Amino acid sequence: SIAPDSHPDRALYLANLGISYQSRFDEVGDLGDIDQCISALQQGILITPDDHPDRAGRMNSLGVSFWSRFEYSENMADINQSIATLQQAVSLTPSNHPGRATRLVKLGISLQSRFQHTGDIGDVDQSITILQQAVSLTPDDHPDRVSHLNDLCRSFEYRFNCNKVLGDI
């Protein structure tokens, strides 16, 4: 056991363990690692109080992990869970939080991934709205701004390829 059930830092330890499994999965690609990651993160979230300041970040990590497993396995349940979890993470993140833009981007990318597998244009429309929010929260001189703009452009391109509306390109 990582720590006794009653240990005050058990949720933190589980979150760190989950992130470690995610890192190893990213390097090695062993599906068992991402499964362990998701399990550890879920356990940690279960014991993290709803009003805990780290809950949104832990939800974000879990949502990204579901997305990672989806990218590997293409199991639609994973991308649906990724989107639902990332939506919760964003809703728990204050509008002035420095990580809000990044969490919005993760959600936008998950919506793009689901669109690529289902063709549901509603996912692209949501992705555009969410990524526009992320870009608006990112200062012009921020090192991630170009990446956020690129993600937004990708959604516009997906929508253009479906609708052929010139305003999207």
Solvent accessible surface area in square Angstrom, and as a share of the most:
residue,aa,sasa,rsa
1,S,142,0.92
2,I,66,0.34
3,A,9,0.07
4,P,88,0.55
5,D,120,0.62
6,S,104,0.67
7,H,64,0.29
8,P,122,0.77
9,D,58,0.30
10,R,34,0.12
11,A,12,0.09
12,L,74,0.37
13,Y,77,0.29
14,L,7,0.03
15,A,8,0.06
16,N,76,0.39
17,L,64,0.32
18,G,0,0.00
19,I,87,0.44
20,S,67,0.43
21,Y,47,0.18
22,Q,25,0.11
23,S,59,0.38
24,R,130,0.48
25,F,16,0.07
26,D,94,0.49
27,E,148,0.66
28,V,106,0.61
29,G,25,0.24
30,D,73,0.38
31,L,63,0.31
32,G,35,0.34
33,D,8,0.04
34,I,0,0.00
35,D,60,0.31
36,Q,94,0.42
37,C,0,0.00
38,I,7,0.03
39,S,43,0.28
40,A,5,0.04
41,L,3,0.01
42,Q,75,0.33
43,Q,78,0.35
44,G,1,0.01
45,I,14,0.07
46,L,151,0.75
47,I,85,0.43
48,T,4,0.03
49,P,78,0.49
50,D,111,0.57
51,D,126,0.65
52,H,64,0.29
53,P,119,0.75
54,D,67,0.35
55,R,40,0.15
56,A,7,0.05
57,G,23,0.22
58,R,19,0.07
59,M,11,0.05
60,N,22,0.11
61,S,28,0.18
62,L,11,0.05
63,G,0,0.00
64,V,35,0.20
65,S,2,0.01
66,F,10,0.04
67,W,74,0.26
68,S,12,0.07
69,R,51,0.19
70,F,0,0.00
71,E,86,0.38
72,Y,118,0.45
73,S,51,0.33
74,E,105,0.47
75,N,77,0.40
76,M,66,0.29
77,A,66,0.51
78,D,7,0.04
79,I,0,0.00
80,N,66,0.34
81,Q,76,0.34
82,S,0,0.00
83,I,5,0.03
84,A,39,0.30
85,T,3,0.02
86,L,1,0.01
87,Q,77,0.34
88,Q,87,0.39
89,A,0,0.00
90,V,14,0.08
91,S,89,0.57
92,L,77,0.38
93,T,5,0.03
94,P,75,0.47
95,S,86,0.55
96,N,134,0.69
97,H,67,0.30
98,P,129,0.81
99,G,20,0.19
100,R,44,0.16
101,A,12,0.09
102,T,57,0.33
103,R,33,0.12
104,L,3,0.02
105,V,9,0.05
106,K,73,0.31
107,L,7,0.03
108,G,0,0.00
109,I,42,0.21
110,S,1,0.01
111,L,0,0.00
112,Q,6,0.03
113,S,5,0.03
114,R,51,0.19
115,F,20,0.08
116,Q,107,0.47
117,H,84,0.38
118,T,72,0.42
119,G,47,0.45
120,D,74,0.38
121,I,57,0.29
122,G,26,0.25
123,D,4,0.02
124,V,0,0.00
125,D,58,0.30
126,Q,81,0.36
127,S,0,0.00
128,I,7,0.04
129,T,74,0.43
130,I,21,0.11
131,L,0,0.00
132,Q,84,0.37
133,Q,75,0.33
134,A,0,0.00
135,V,16,0.09
136,S,90,0.58
137,L,80,0.40
138,T,8,0.05
139,P,76,0.47
140,D,121,0.63
141,D,128,0.67
142,H,73,0.32
143,P,118,0.74
144,D,60,0.31
145,R,51,0.19
146,V,115,0.66
147,S,59,0.38
148,H,11,0.05
149,L,64,0.32
150,N,81,0.42
151,D,10,0.05
152,L,18,0.09
153,C,78,0.47
154,R,80,0.29
155,S,0,0.00
156,F,43,0.18
157,E,90,0.40
158,Y,37,0.14
159,R,54,0.20
160,F,38,0.16
161,N,82,0.42
162,C,66,0.40
163,N,76,0.39
164,K,128,0.54
165,V,81,0.47
166,L,135,0.67
167,G,71,0.68
168,D,16,0.08
169,I,129,0.66
